[in-house]
């Protein structure tokens, strides 16, 4: 028998059960209304699903050594996932691509450790040595300015803004130095955990997700799967775009500072990159260390205009090239929503809250859209 | 290295079921193994609702074990439903949701007896198209064949229904004419 004949026979057999014919519809009799509420078994399944979800989240978040590694691995999964997919599309096995990527990443880290890390360490050491000198100078300059500006009124004189500010900064610096050993130990653990977790997420991410989805009660399965797929799709693109954007802005600032022979070029680039994901005010916060440095470091005072131009250029490239081409296409939020979410994020979790504000707002937007559309579609008019 | 799948026997039986399904029967053994690791096995209690009419659909189901009854709401009485058909193992339903945006389920599906279904959803199809485009093309081609056949069958059913209605109307008109003529004669 020819292959086409086989196909048609197979299709015939499937067709029997596929479409109800008009006569079957006409002959059918009314049946009793079905129960659509949640059965006891389903309610128990829902409770179990919520318990597992909250339990795992609480376990990860409550373990300070585990939480950052899991978070970084998830971020790396979002960054490298599309790249690995594109190689897989060309027929290269997924495991080969992931292993090669991790080996290249490890090699890159090794080179970075040898070349860049000593430079950053030198910069940190130099900054530590000079920080007391900078502190005194900065305090003196600010006090002079305060006297000039506010000295006229006795009310402002009693405020002692510089004294209060310096006390606060000393307290913060103390806190940072005391938490440094703790941070170092977390970093050492993350160095081992992150590659391992990233490998697992990249290789078996969909299997982990399928296992997790199997816990969802039947009644909510399609809704949950649809929402989670949309969140992963949008967040994946957003996180990858933001990391690439931060890296490019940091690189422009770092290279510009190196050309101008500004001290602490790597630290300034790093600061610009870290603060860049904060919407609207991130680039300003990133530029503050450079501006403060230019006020107290005599070697770069005559480069001030150039320094401002570097930050301006980095942010113009970001605003007009990187953001519209990469980020804005992915998350479509109204500026007012972005500002409100950033304010709420800063109130709740500080800088981290500001960085996470947009992704969280975007997740909420997807949730509202999906739930609304499901309610509307279910209860709206149905076309036959 | 497979860290999250221990039951390869169940994957093999899923592959076997998928091979007998019209959407997947063109796939190679390797491709079927790949799909069997993607699909979702769902178990239903007797009389449990699988999906509801008018609900937003995400994908299709293949019946592995048990029976599924497809019902539709009665147009005249909202609290009553009509049984459209009962499906047995090997059948599949809900495939339209795979390729339409915000599609509504045109009927409700209920499990009759303990039922096991294989779920294949839109995100799974998109994932296959992105990662294994050749496999995605095979599935989409088969899906288009299923949908085109459904369209032909629906057109035929619609034409038949229109014809029956016209014949009915003609009979009614003829009867009315006969009645009028009889009334005239008697008058």
Boltz contact constraints between the chains, C-beta under 6 A:
constraints:
  - contact:
      token1: [A, 14]
      token2: [B, 22]
      max_distance: 6.0
  - contact:
      token1: [A, 17]
      token2: [B, 87]
      max_distance: 6.0
  - contact:
      token1: [A, 17]
      token2: [B, 91]
      max_distance: 6.0
  - contact:
      token1: [A, 19]
      token2: [B, 150]
      max_distance: 6.0
  - contact:
      token1: [A, 19]
      token2: [B, 153]
      max_distance: 6.0
  - contact:
      token1: [A, 20]
      token2: [B, 84]
      max_distance: 6.0
  - contact:
      token1: [A, 20]
      token2: [B, 85]
      max_distance: 6.0
  - contact:
      token1: [A, 22]
      token2: [B, 157]
      max_distance: 6.0
  - contact:
      token1: [A, 22]
      token2: [B, 161]
      max_distance: 6.0
  - contact:
      token1: [A, 24]
      token2: [B, 85]
      max_distance: 6.0
  - contact:
      token1: [A, 25]
      token2: [B, 84]
      max_distance: 6.0
  - contact:
      token1: [A, 28]
      token2: [B, 82]
      max_distance: 6.0
  - contact:
      token1: [A, 28]
      token2: [B, 83]
      max_distance: 6.0
  - contact:
      token1: [A, 30]
      token2: [B, 80]
      max_distance: 6.0
  - contact:
      token1: [A, 30]
      token2: [B, 82]
      max_distance: 6.0
  - contact:
      token1: [A, 31]
      token2: [B, 81]
      max_distance: 6.0
  - contact:
      token1: [A, 31]
      token2: [B, 83]
      max_distance: 6.0
  - contact:
      token1: [A, 33]
      token2: [B, 79]
      max_distance: 6.0
  - contact:
      token1: [A, 34]
      token2: [B, 110]
      max_distance: 6.0
  - contact:
      token1: [A, 36]
      token2: [B, 49]
      max_distance: 6.0
  - contact:
      token1: [A, 85]
      token2: [B, 130]
      max_distance: 6.0
  - contact:
      token1: [A, 85]
      token2: [B, 131]
      max_distance: 6.0
  - contact:
      token1: [A, 88]
      token2: [B, 131]
      max_distance: 6.0
  - contact:
      token1: [A, 204]
      token2: [B, 3]
      max_distance: 6.0
  - contact:
      token1: [A, 204]
      token2: [B, 4]
      max_distance: 6.0
  - contact:
      token1: [A, 207]
      token2: [B, 4]
      max_distance: 6.0
  - contact:
      token1: [A, 218]
      token2: [B, 42]
      max_distance: 6.0
  - contact:
      token1: [A, 222]
      token2: [B, 58]
      max_distance: 6.0
  - contact:
      token1: [A, 226]
      token2: [B, 58]
      max_distance: 6.0
  - contact:
      token1: [A, 229]
      token2: [B, 123]
      max_distance: 6.0
  - contact:
      token1: [A, 374]
      token2: [B, 56]
      max_distance: 6.0
  - contact:
      token1: [A, 377]
      token2: [B, 56]
      max_distance: 6.0
  - contact:
      token1: [A, 377]
      token2: [B, 104]
      max_distance: 6.0
  - contact:
      token1: [A, 378]
      token2: [B, 54]
      max_distance: 6.0
  - contact:
      token1: [A, 378]
      token2: [B, 55]
      max_distance: 6.0
  - contact:
      token1: [A, 382]
      token2: [B, 54]
      max_distance: 6.0
  - contact:
      token1: [A, 382]
      token2: [B, 104]
      max_distance: 6.0
